Amino acid sequence: RASSQRREMFKDIVQSFRNLSDLELLRDVPTRWSSTLLMIERALYLCQARNL
């Protein structure tokens, strides 16, 4: 049923927020070129999760 599917989706969203509590924004490190990419990817991920 639709209500059980929605309930399951809600549980998944709540669980993803619990996992986000350990995540923080990353800082850019000028000596590591990949840190800029990682910083942007983390910011986008956290922004998407917040908008759920």
Phi, psi and omega in degrees: 000159182295322183294322178290327176294318179295320179297317179294320178296320178298317178300317179297319180295315179299317179297321180294325177291325176297321179290332181287339184298336179274347183271141175231165174293143179269154179258147177285136178241113185303332183275353179239108184297329183285345182294329178295315178298314180297321179297315181293317179299317180295318180297317179295320180297313180293324179294317179296317180295323180292329183278358179293000000 
